[in-house]
Amino acid sequence: MPRNSLAYQTALTKPPDGRPHPTFHLGRGTAASESHNQNDQTKAKFLRSTHATLYRLATGHAFIGAYTQRFFPQHTPEQVACECGEQVQTVEHVLLHCPRHIASRRKHLTANGRPHGLSQLFTQPRYIEGLLGYLEETGVCAKPWRVREPG
């Protein structure tokens, strides 16, 4: 059912109407009331890497244990487990249940009411900004930085 996927729900399913997608928010100091000045540059409120993580989560291609297990089945159980001890790190676990991020979850994801599942986090504008804040603050599911060896 591709039309039920998070990727489909967050995609542009109809022609653009001139308004930004709900996952894009203007940065602080460049609100719509101040945008009358043509010299202001629009800045994203969240990092580009945070948006990339959001889209990876929505499409099911994030840096999590479930993805690793699905595409690289030779990995050991320790390589697909969450650091909290959950056997397989999933998107739902990381965003809604992982005990390592309780404070960030309360601050960002439940401040506007408790979401009823993942689809609300990815499709309702009142949750999207909180989700982006959560991802940026915790760094969960982000692309790992590669350490460059000297020489």
N, C-alpha and C positions, 0 to 999 in steps of 0.2 A: 504494500500500500504506500507508494511513494508520496501521495498527497497527505499522508498523516505524519510524515517524518518532520523532525525539527528543522531540517534543511529547507523543506518546502514551505513550512510555516513562516520562516524568516526571510524567504526569498522574495524578490519582486515578482509577484504573480500577475500583476496587471501593469499597464503602461505607467511610467512615472507621472506624478501629478504636480511636480514642482516642489514638493515638500521633502525634507530629508527623511531618510529611513529612520525608524525609531531607535536604531542602535547608534545613530550619530547625534551627538549633542554639542552645542556650541560651548566653547570654553568660558571660564569665568572672566568677566570683564568685557565680553563681546556678546552680551545678550541681545535679543532682538531689538530692545528699546535703544540700544546704543549702536545698532548696525546701520543707522542712517548715514554715518560717516563712511564714505567710500574708501578712505585710506586705511580703515581697520582691516587687519587680516584675520580671517576666521581661523581659530585654533581648536583642535579637538580637545575635549575635556579629558580624554583618556588616551593612553599611548597606543600607537599603531599595533604594537605587539599584543596588547590587551584585546583589541578588536579581533586580531588574528586568532587568539585563543578562543574567543567567543564563537567565531565561525567554525573553528575546528571542533569544538564541543557540539555545535548544532549539527554538523555533518557526520559526526561519529568518528572523526579522524584526529582526535586529540592525543596528547602524550599521556596516556593513562594505561593501567595494567590490562584492561579489557581489550583495548586496541592491540597492544603488544601480543596478548594471548591469541587473538584472532588471526593476526597476520604472521606471527612468528611463534608457532606452537612449541618450538624446541626450548623456549625459555622456561626456567625453573619457577616453581610456585613463589619463591621469594622475589623474583623479578616482576611478577604481576600483582603482588599484594600491595596494599596501601601501607604506609608507614605506621598507621594506627593499629594494624593487625588484621584488618579486613582481608579475607582471602584473595579477592579480586577487586582491584580498584576500578570502579565504574563512575560514569558521569553523575548518576543519581547519588551515589555514595559521597563523592567529593563535594557536590553542591548542597546536598540536603541533610546528610547524616554524619559525616566524618567528625569525630570528637576533637580533632586537632584544630579546627577552625570555628569553634562555637561562638567566640566573641565577634569575629568578622561576619559570621552568618547572621547573628542578631543585629549587628550594626547596619549591614547592607541588604540582606535578603528578606528579613522579616520586619523591617522598619515600616513598610507600607502594607502590612498584613501578611499573614502566612500564605505563601503560594500553594496551590493544590496540585503539585506535581511539576515536572520539568517543562511541560509545554507552556505553562503560564509564565515561567521565568524567561522563556525565549520569545514569546509572542506579545505579551502585554507591556506597553511602554512604561507603566509605573514600576515594573520589575526589572526592565532591561538596564536602566541606569544603575540600580543597586547591584545587579549581576556583574556589570563592568567594574564597579567599585570593588566588589568582592574579589574578582579575578586579579585586579591590579594590586590590591593590598596583600593578598595571600600568595600570589604567584603560582597557584596550583595549575596544573595541566599546561603550563607554558613550555615553549620550546626550550630544551636544555641548552645552556651555554656550553660551547665546546672550549676546552682549555687548550690553548696553543702551546705546543712544546717548543722551547727555544732551539734554534738552529735547524 
